[in-house]
Amino acid sequence: MDDLFTDAIEKLFAQRSMPQQVRAIEDGGSAQSLWREIQESGFADALVPENQGGAGLALADVFGILLACGSHALPVPLAPTMLARAILVQAGQSVPEGPISIAGAAVESKRGLECPQVAFARVSEWVLVRLGETCTLLAIDDATLTPTEVHGSLVGSLCWTLRPTGTACFASTLDLQAAAACLFAAQLAGAMERVFAMTVDYANERTQFGRPIGKFQAVQQQISVMAEQVFAARMAAQIGCDSGTHAPDPLRAAVAKARTSEAVVPVAAIAHAVHGAIGITEEYDLQLYTRRLYEWRTAFGSESYWNQKIGESLLRDRTETVLPFLRERVSARSDTA
């Protein structure tokens, strides 16, 4: 079943999220046409229960879709929207048709409500925000959006000077940060797989001293290190997404985001080292994916943040040593998230 979903989404992204289309949206072009096709495909409602008009899938079922979002550098927030819609439906709230981002943090200050560095803010219509024990869905058009100065970034900081009237506000026990981090871990794994494939292809095609550079032992050693990091990241992301509901186990989500974020630096560094100067040029596609890697590495917490959470969880349970903790708390599947 997962292969059917993945094949379908791969075909859609191959046609509608090609590098030239990603660049156009990054440069300020409209993403409405792309989002309309995704909306019509039904994938945005994949995690919504069947009796509410969705596909009724669990997080484990959509892992391939999340990988594809990363491997195609999808410039719209499909993964956050899938999660946000499931949360809204579960809370009995109405669901808007537009793309929804998720805020990693929210601060109420004298200026108003501020959400710094929201992933996909530039191409979203709504943002799901957690404030204490409640979640709130806010319209981005009502906020002041300040984009980053990073080339091609879709991240933006949001500020509402006045809270919009009629905003959906509902109680939620979900660890929203951990759930969103798990989604971005899977996207990171997908993007790293694409970077790895591009690097291997380039090493086999680029010749120096009469033979492909992939035949040189030094290059082979670096690509082997890269392969280890990429596949470890995929395994961690899959552990994080191994849930029978729309939400992951927070501890396994922490492991997923910590390991995938940790892999970003060596994977991107080796990719650019093997590609040489061409890898950093605007015209070459590699930078589309490595920029995503660095941007998503810190989204909803980097490896240092989540490693600390994992350590705190271990220390809280003094009856366990590390091995039983990893075997029983991290590897075992739980459908109660």
Phi, psi and omega in degrees: 000318179300322179296323179297314179296316182295317179298318181294316182289326177297320179295318179296313182292325179298331179269327191244354177232049177282158184309320181293328178286323176297315179299319182298319179290320177300326181279004177108003178290163183286139175257007186296320181296316178297315181294324179299319180291322177294318179299316181291334180288338180090355183293333180295339179256021185299325183267358179281138180303151182299322181288356176248013177094006180258193180268346178069029181272159174261169182302321179298329182288335185255014181303318179297325177295317180295319176301317182296324177302321179283318184290342177252008182049045185306123186270024174223155188274066179296311183298311177299324180293319178303313180292314183299319180295320178297320179295315181297316180296317179299329180272002179075024181262155175288152185244121177285159181278336185287168179292142184240128171266168175236130180276133178282337180205154177216134183229128175266119183229186178296332179286333184137212178264121184243134175236101183281146170050060180273121179297135178067015182301326183292338185240020181247159175255336183224159174221134178267124187238138174257127177233101182065240182267002183238158173245149183224138176256120185240145178278129181290332178298336179275357184251162168271122183256124178246106181289160174285170177262012179280135182302126174073003184289142176259006180281148176207151174264139186242144177217124175254116178285330175231132178293124180302139178286150178075015181290138177293129179221124186212152179287146179205136176263358182293137172281090187296321180296316179295320180296315179292322178299323179296319177300315182288334173297317179294321178294321176300316180299319178295318179294322179293324176297320178294317179297320179296314179298318179297322182291317178297316179299316181295318180296330179277341182262325184283124182253147176210134182058033173087006178210159180300142182295339176293349178274347180281137186298323181297319179290319179300320181296318180294319179292327176295318177298318179298316180300318179300315181294317183296315184284330173294321178296319179296317180298318179295317179297322180292323175299316180298323183272001182282076182226144178271006177236188178279352183241143180274165168292128185302322181292317179289331173295322178296317178298317181299311183289324179297314185286320180290320178296322179297326183284343186301311186298307179296323181294312180294320182295315180293319179302314181288328177295317180291320181286334182071210188298326184296334184293341181256005181281152181297324186285335183273142190283344185306318184294339175299324184269320180290330174295320176298319181302312182290326180289316182281341179303319183263351180296126180062025175108131178275186183297325181294321179297312185283330174296323176296319178297320179295316179297319179297322179296319178295317183290333179292329180256090186284354181278349184250143167268178188297315185297309176298326178300313180292319184290318187266326185264331184260317185276327183289136181281139176230130181257020183257007182297000000 
